[in-house]
Amino acid sequence: MSFSFLWKQRAARLMAWPALQWLMRRGMAIVGHFVAHKRPVGVGMVALDEDGRILLLHPVVHPCFPWGLPGGWLNRRESPQANTPL
């Protein structure tokens, strides 16, 4: 086993503690108040091929959800029209 895997296992065990869960939620709420967008705008897409199969992606940042639809978020002060292909 690699060091990275062992570290993740230990962190997951620690996060099972209710006190650490509360602390994490509290910290995320405080940081999110100052850093995160107030109302993020996102988009998801369902892409089908000729056989009716759905395109799914394997996201790297969401280990709890192994497959998902393609999509994304708008940046702050970015208009949806700026991303529309001509």
Secondary structure as GFF3:
##gff-version 3
##sequence-region A 1 86
A	DSSP	alpha_helix	3	14	.	.	.	ID=ss1
A	DSSP	alpha_helix	18	34	.	.	.	ID=ss2
A	DSSP	beta_strand	42	44	.	.	.	ID=ss3
A	DSSP	beta_strand	71	73	.	.	.	ID=ss4
A	DSSP	three_ten_helix	80	83	.	.	.	ID=ss5
###
